[in-house]
Amino acid sequence: MGIQDIIEGKKQWRAHVARVKALPPDYQIVYKEMQRYLFKVGPVDLPDGPLLPGIVDFFEEGVAAGKGVLELIGNDVAAFCDDLIQDSPTYAEVYQESRSGEPGTAGK
């Protein structure tokens, strides 16, 4: 990863944050809770993947349709997030798989 990649990544992240800040306050609160939960539970491809920008796209569509954020995702933010990442490998799963293998086979 070169310096240009780092700079480009920062530009993309700042554009992403600007999109989040353009959402109504209730959407911003829910997005931040979702982000906190996802960073804790962690699908492996979260930092580079399409999940967070996809959530912002979904929220922007909800705002355009005049819906409240809880109409879109329901009352349980964690359950909604779990549904989003159900097919994605998480760091916990990768760790468990590495621990359940034969001694000395992890990393091969």
Secondary structure, DSSP 8 states (H G I E B T S, - for coil): --HHHHHHHHHHHHHHHHHHHTS-HHHHHHHHHHHHHHHHH-BTTTTTSSHHHHHHHHHHHHHHTT--HHHHH-S-HHHHHHHHTTTS-BHHHHHHHHHHS-TT-TT-
